[in-house]
Each structure stands twice: as structure tokens, then as C-alpha cells.
Amino acid sequence: MRRLMVLLVVTALLINGKTINAQSTQDSKKKIGVVVTILPLADFVENIGKDKVDVSVVIPPGGNPHTYEPTPSQLKQVSQAQMYVKVGSGVEFELAWMDKLASLNKNMLICDSSEGIRLIEMTERHHKKNKEHHNEDGYHHGKDPHIWLSPVNAKVIVANIKNALIEIDPGNKEFYTHNAQEFILRLDNLNKEFGDNLSALKNRTFIVFHPAWGYFASDYGLKQIPIEVEGKEPTVKELIKLIKKAKKCNIRVVFASPQFSKKSAEVIAKEINGKVVFMDPLAKNYIENLHKVVDAFTQSLK
Ligand SMILES: [Zn+2]
């Protein structure tokens, strides 16, 4: 009798397991739940997974990834997700929260989008304050976390996301591979176009409040001067120094971004008879946004 019971339970588990498997490999309504840290990653996942993924973003539009804290409903989303895509390059939100998010959902596959990308040094040590709290966890200290803003890096990120989706849903390997290849081709074209447009610029130095454009600048031979000092507004003394530098380099435009203060950018712009131009490092539509960014560069640095 007892043996029969065990047999029944095992069979029930097997049948159950089978049904679950069948569901997850089907192209049915059940989508793969994916949570990502920042909006550009959501754009990548959606371009590769299309109708097979259901993506949610932790840091909302306008949110600051250096200080953001997740809401209870976002924690619930993470606990039910099949995959999490982290930036992986030392963004403060992830340094502070990734372990907690992972512990909420042991079955969730964590995709490190930065795998295979060589990190460069920060232009200014603006992430220092938070890093001191995380010295023990093995992240790259003094490195620039804004890897996604280089189209060349974006190709690596897309490939990492594709591999993770295949790991979860191997039945649709061809679908993800095809979509990733298509998107990578678009990124290749973007990179070539940017190289052509930006190589013609005479003035190659730009001032920006939050120095998110280090990888972009490095790809296209530009020089980024940050206004922000260790995540804070500069002092008056530092502002005066920057204004002198801007005048010397003949800079007419100061870049700011919607996530950060534009106060000191406005002060500098006024002093140099220039203007403030917004560039968003975290806009969702990656290709469209970078086109806007390059337009801003070509119009302001020529
Ligand atoms: Zn940043």
C-alpha cells in the first residue's frame, strides 16, 4: 500500500513536471517574465524576444540608477520573473540591491549584460561615495559603469541577452538568434554612421553634468569634461575653474540629462554665452535616442 502511494505521488510529480515543461517550451500565451535594471536593456530584450517576453524595468523613466530603491510591487515582479538582466558594470543600484533581488527568486536566471566588455576608468570619480560601502563585493572600482552608451558595447550586451533567452527557452533558439543578428546589424550601421559624422567635428571636447558618456567619447575620439563632482553639484570655486576651461576650449554647449540637476549646467552656459542641451543616457528607444545624441553633438561641437 505504502509503495503504491509513493508511486502515485512520483507519477503525479512527473506528470506535473511534464506539463510545466510543455508549457514553457510552447510559443503559447505564456511569456518569459524578464526584469531589467534600466530602460535601454528593456529595449534590447524586447528587440530579441519580441512577443515571447514580458519585460519590466526597475528604474522608471527619470529615475536615477545611482540612488534608486525598488518598490514592493517591483520586488514581487522580481520574485515571479524567469530572468533578470543586470547592467553588471557597477551601477550603484545593482551594487546595493542585486543580492537581495537574487535571494527573492532562486530559480531566476541572472544575465550579466556586461560579460565580455572591457570596463574603462571613470572620467571623474563621481561614484566613489557609494563604492566605499561595497569594497568587499568584488565589483570593478573606479570603473565607468555606463557601458551601454557605446553601440559597440551594445552589440555585446545584445549577444549576452540572446544567450540567456536561449538558455531559458532553447526551443526558440533560431528565433532569438535571428532577431539578435538583425539588431546587431542595425547597431553596426549606427556605429559606422556615428564614426563618419563625428570624425568631421573640429571641436571634440564637451561639458556634461553627469559623466555618462565615457564609452561613447572613447569610441569616437571625443573628450568628456564632467561638471558633477563625486555625484554632487560643484562648488563655486570648481564652477569658476570649469568656466575658464570651457572658454579656453571654445565650448558653446553644456550637456545635461533629465535624471540630474541642470542648475550648474545653466550657470556655465550663461557664462560662456552658450546653451544647455539635454542628452538622455537612459531613454528606452536606444537607436532613436543615440541618433538624437549624435545630432546634438554635430550641431553643437562643429
Ligand atoms: Zn551614471
Boltz pocket constraint, residues with backbone or C-beta under 6 A from the ligand:
constraints:
  - pocket:
      binder: B
      contacts: [[A, 66], [A, 146], [A, 210], [A, 211], [A, 212]]
      max_distance: 6.0
